Amino acid sequence: MVADPQWWGDKPLLDKIVFKAYDTGAMPRAFARGEIDFYNNGPNTEGYQLIRSTPGGEVRKAGGPNLRHLVLNGRSPLLEDAKLRQALVQAIDRAEITRTDLAGLDWPYVPMNNHFLVPSQHGYQDNSDGLSRFDPGAAKASLDALGWKPGPNGVRGKDGKELVLRYVAPAANNLAANESEEVTRMLAAVGVTVQVRTVPAGEYFDGYVYKHDFDLTSFSLLGTPFPVSNSISTFQQDSGSNWAQVGSEALDEAMADAAKADTVDEETVALNRADAAAWQVAGLVPLYQRPAIYGVRKELANIGAAGLGDVVYENIGLLK
């Protein structure tokens, strides 16, 4: 790519930028071989170590508006009840998933407790009313109250149906593999069986996520510094991008109030109302702020982890 000669801003420092296409897992070694100068490593522990050991390479990181999350499909026959979904959320130790996903990275092992705001954003707070807390005892009590009783084999059942859920995970993805394994173990402890189906990575979104063909799954959402416009389609009722297929009038109204707010403080209040409503519908469950970790050649300036900002492409250049 070359600069538009009609560009009215600062003159670009580079003559051109070349983009190369790689499978995600191949990028760290391509960087180590000198084939690329910059790439988004994210929470890849092996890649992180490879960047640090690459001569002339360095890690650049920042807290961005990105998160890793778990999705419960509210239109799956077994997951239509919000109270049941809430119980499953309480049975999942998000802090343990965070620790095991991010092991080996220089990044806080802290679960994220807000659907719209990341920990580094103004107004971030926990509005879950206790649902963010790992509490398998409360989960078991809720499942009992809902009529899901343990059967002879330890699996909970109701009205002749066992609580057996299908977790769809993309192949060759160490985060998804870890999360599906951890969720399987944690839900088994409260009498819920999880069957993991690993699918080809190239078919995962088109064949399963976009078609809502799963009970449970997990992936990353890469956002923008604007939490309202970035998130409305993910949480709004009947939106095609509402992966969990759940919502409420209270959630829609709070997001609408945030979108039309006149001040940042008004927007923040509305977003936290929306977050409280999102915890109640219990469809998309935040796990942690996804690390914004990039591998960059040391001599490359003004590019790296942008955090809550944007890359100013005309300012990217090489150090003299």
Secondary structure, DSSP 8 states (H G I E B T S, - for coil): -B--TT--SS--SSSB-------GGGHHHHHHTTS-SEEE-TT-HHHHHHHHHSTTEEEEEE--SEEEEEEE-TTSGGG--HHHHHHHHHTS-HHHHHHHHSTTSSS-------SS--TTSTT----STTTTS--HHHHHHHHHHTT-EE-TTS-EEETTEE-EEEEEEETT-HHHHHHHHHHHHHHHTTT-EEEEEEE-HHHHIIIIITTT--SEEEEEEE--S-HHHHHHHHHSTT-TT-TT----HHHHHHHHHHHT-SSHHHHHHHHHHHHHHHHHHT-EEEEEE--EEEEEETTEES-S--TTS---GGG-EE--
